[in-house]
Amino acid sequence: MRVEVAKFYPFEIPGRKGGLVGYADVLVGDLLIRGIRLFRNRYGGYYVQMPVLPSGDRSYPVVEVMSRELLEEIRRKVVDLYKEKFKI
């Protein structure tokens, strides 16, 4: 399945070693997923979080990726674009 980053919105706060670094809109086939969050952990690794819908004191997932391989492909595309664009 084709996975492509449509748009990336950097959101890095200078001086922090971890936390949110940006948002991405990702095309998966003919489906556009908006608001995927890219985080950097304190050890330098990256992970993505799918969009959620807050409701009161809980949040509900908007998109759930059931395939581990597809989730890894999405993460890899977003991280590669981030590293390429910001020379990290």
N, C-alpha and C positions, 0 to 999 in steps of 0.2 A: 504494500500500500504506500502511496506517495505521501510523504510528510515534508512540509515546507513551512518555514517561519515567514508569515506574511508581514508582520510589523513587530518591532521591539521598542519598548519604552524604558530607557534606563531610569533607575530610581535609587542610585547609590548615595548613601550618606557618607561623606568623607570621614576617614579616621576610624570607621568601624571595621572590625575584622570578620564579622558575620552578619547575618540578617538579609533582608530583602535587597536585591540588586536590580530588579526590573520586572516588567510585565511583558508578556508576549501574546500575540495572536497567531495561532498555528492552523494551517490547512492540513487536514487529514483526509485525503481523497477529495471529495466534494463538500466536506464538512469544515466549517470555520469555528474554531474554539477560541473565544476571546477571554482575556484575563488570566492566562496561566502565569503564575508567579514563580520567579526564579530566585532561589535563596542560596547564599554561600554559608556553609557551616564554619565553625571556628577553626577547623583543621584544614580549610582551603578547598574542600570538595563542594560540589553543587548538587542541588536537587530541585525538582519542580513540584508545585502544588496546583492541582486542578481547581477551577473556580468553585466557590461555595456561595450559597445564599444564606445570609444571616437572618435569623428569625428569633427575636427575643434573646434568650441566653444560649441558644444553640445555633449551629450552622449546618446546612444540608448541602450535600454535593450536587452541583449542577450537572457535571459530567463525571462518569466513572469509567476508567479505562480498565477493561477486564483482562486484557492481554499484557503480560509483563514485558514482552518483546516490544509491543507498540509503545508502551510507556517509556521504555528505555530509549527507543528511537526518538521520541518527542524530546526527552531530556537531552539527548546527545545533540540534536539539531539546535536547540535553544542555547545550550552551553557553548557549542562551537561558534555560533553566530556572535554571542556575547564576547568570547575571547578574541575572535577575529576583529570585531568592530572596535573593541577597546584595548587591543594589544596587550592582553593579560597573559 
